[in-house]
Structure formats: C-alpha cells, structure tokens
C-alpha cells in the first residue's frame, strides 16, 4: 500500500512545458483516474510517477519518500500498458513470472504467486498457452497478472482497455475495478474515455494542456464542473453550451436565438455576457416550455435522443423513455434553475 504525492511537479522538453506545477495527493488504497484529451499530458504524468520520464522540477513522494532519482524497478510500482507488452515466445505462466525470476525469487514462492494471480484473473486454464493463442481480453489479464504477482505498493494503468472492443471494455473495466477494491492497492489509471473515468475512479483528475483543472469524486465533477472545458468533456451525450446574456431581471440567460434558461441563484449581473450549459437529460418536454422543432431522433432502446432547434439554437435532449416523435414536429422544452450551469465568457464557473 502507498500514498503518492506530487509536489509542484513539472516536465519540459527544451522550451516546451508539458506538465505545469501539478500538486496532487493520491490516498492509500485509492483508485485515481487521470482523464483528458489526447496530448494533455496524462500519460507523461503517469510515466513520471513510474520513473520512465525524468522530472524537470518538483517532487514525487511515495509514502513520504522522495523518489525522483530512484530507478523504476526500485519504486515498487507495477505498470499495465495499453500494448500489453507480452513476450510472444513465452507462455502465460512464463510471462506472469518473468519479473519474479529476474529477482531470483524462490521457485515455491513464484509458483504460489502465479497460482494466486491466475485464480484471481481466471487464467488457470491458459497458463500453458502463448499470447498469440489468446483474445485481447485474455492478454490484458495476463498483463495484469504480471503486475499482480509483484505485490507492488501501487498499480499504474496506461489506457489498458483502448485496444479492446466496446463490449469487452465494459467487462474488463468492471473486473479491474473489482480486483483493485479487493486488493486495496493504490492505483492511478489513465484514460481519455470519460465513461471509464466516471465508472472506475474514487476520484477523477481532469487534465487540460498540462494542468489539472479539477479533482473530485465523479458525480461532484459531473454536477459541479469547475469550468466549461470540464463540463463539455465529462458527460455523454455532451452538454449543450451557448453564449448568452443575462436578462434585465437577472432571472434567466437568453441566447441569440431567444432560448431562455433560468439562472436563479447564480452569481450574475443583469445584462452581463455569460456562457450557459445544460445537460441533455436535464431538458424535458413540458407544456410551459420554449417551442422547438425536432430535427433528428435517435432511438437507443431505453432512451430517446433528440436534436431540436429553438430559434437559432440547436439542442441535444435526452429523454429517459421511448418517445415516438417525427422530424419537423414541434415540442416545448423546459429546464429547472438548479440544472443550468453558468460560466464567465472565458469559461470559469459562476456557481
């Protein structure tokens, strides 16, 4: 078990800074997910924790001990990669136990750890097979088994599910999360997939351009995004986000297309320009709502996703049941004040 601390951590390549003064604490036994778009620095940050990238400034501490200058193999951290990184000419058993043999561990202990890991991961019947004889999900389990037998202080996962199909990703993320909870091992998980982030993390750290812009529990980030970037990145379907102006009575934000969204309780000034956001599931069809014309309908079985236009404003609307609406049909859309997110024109949250 381990606590990991990042203190004013930065990484530069010449004049280009890719990680900027990050402060972050990862608690003992916590699963922290680093999420953000490609190129935001999340994998670089993970590799710095692992010791695979040098630190330009700041400190990395594991259980209070500074590890900046400690070799990766001596940090007692196991990493699971996107590419699995298995030896194709070695069996599953040999892949899982290779690192232990390199440490000259006793044969009996190697066998015990391999048996425990293979049982936990459902690999017992595959120990004599080679990676080329396995499915993608099975290979990922082998990569996890290789990390698991080391009994490390922490696990680092670098987009481990990105090579799997959608159905297998759902299964594997449940298995990884269940195993991490069972073992209680401190874990840092990198992904660009916000659904993975929401379902797997005790906390999420959202990254943008080398900075961590918000850290919090998944629903905290979803319900109270720190800025417009977080609001748009977290959530599927994506939030509706508009430029607007606060009405003279301060009760609503009005878009150029005359869509009015209630903002009672927000720290706003009458007539001020703002950006407003409302999630598709927080719009509802109601008699008192704003008129809108249906432009597209997507039936997903349980839900109905609409694209509707109110004046010049197009809206995504997620209805939690089946609605048999026709393109061109008029509906009325309403929302509640507590569901409307208000941001400055630059994107900072106003509440």
NORNORBEL-V287843 format. One record per residue. RES is the residue in one letter. PHI is phi as a letter, one per 20 degrees, with the letter a starting at -180 (NA if undefined). Layout:
RES:PHI + RES:PHI
//
This chain:
X:NA + X:a + X:d + X:d + X:c + X:d + X:c + X:l + X:f + X:c + X:b + X:c + X:d + X:m + X:e + X:e + X:e + X:d + X:c + X:c + X:l + X:e + X:d + X:b + X:d + X:d + X:f + X:g + X:n + X:e + X:d + X:d + X:d + X:e + X:c + X:r + X:f + X:g + X:n + X:e + X:o + X:f + X:f + X:f + X:f + X:f + X:f + X:f + X:f + X:f + X:n + X:e + X:c + X:f + X:e + X:f + X:b + X:n + X:c + X:d + X:c + X:d + X:l + X:n + X:e + X:f + X:d + X:g + X:d + X:e + X:g + X:g + X:f + X:d + X:e + X:l + X:c + X:d + X:d + X:d + X:e + X:f + X:e + X:m + X:l + X:e + X:e + X:f + X:e + X:d + X:f + X:g + X:g + X:f + X:f + X:f + X:e + X:g + X:f + X:f + X:f + X:f + X:e + X:l + X:f + X:f + X:g + X:f + X:f + X:f + X:f + X:f + X:f + X:f + X:f + X:f + X:f + X:f + X:f + X:f + X:d + X:m + X:d + X:g + X:e + X:d + X:f + X:e + X:e + X:d + X:g + X:f + X:e + X:d + X:f + X:g + X:f + X:f + X:f + X:f + X:f + X:f + X:f + X:f + X:f + X:f + X:f + X:f + X:f + X:f + X:l + X:f + X:f + X:b + X:d + X:c + X:d + X:d + X:l + X:f + X:d + X:f + X:e + X:e + X:f + X:g + X:f + X:f + X:f + X:f + X:f + X:f + X:f + X:f + X:f + X:f + X:f + X:f + X:f + X:f + X:f + X:f + X:e + X:m + X:e + X:g + X:c + X:c + X:c + X:d + X:b + X:d + X:e + X:f + X:f + X:g + X:f + X:f + X:e + X:d + X:e + X:f + X:c + X:c + X:d + X:e + X:d + X:b + X:l + X:n + X:d + X:e + X:e + X:a + X:c + X:r + X:f + X:g + X:f + X:f + X:f + X:f + X:e + X:c + X:f + X:f + X:b + X:f + X:f + X:f + X:g + X:f + X:f + X:e + X:p + X:b + X:f + X:f + X:f + X:e + X:c + X:c + X:f + X:b + X:c + X:f + X:f + X:f + X:e + X:m + X:e + X:b + X:d + X:d + X:e + X:g + X:e + X:m + X:f + X:d + X:d + X:f + X:c + X:g + X:n + X:f + X:e + X:c + X:d + X:g + X:n + X:f + X:f + X:b + X:d + X:c + X:c + X:b + X:f + X:g + X:f + X:e + X:e + X:c + X:e + X:b + X:g + X:e + X:e + X:f + X:f + X:b + X:d + X:f + X:d + X:b + X:c + X:c + X:e + X:d + X:o + X:e + X:d + X:c + X:d + X:d + X:d + X:c + X:d + X:d + X:m + X:e + X:d + X:e + X:c + X:e + X:c + X:d + X:d + X:e + X:a + X:e + X:c + X:e + X:d + X:d + X:f + X:n + X:f + X:e + X:c + X:d + X:d + X:c + X:b + X:d + X:g + X:f + X:e + X:e + X:e + X:d + X:c + X:f + X:g + X:e + X:o + X:f + X:f + X:e + X:a
//
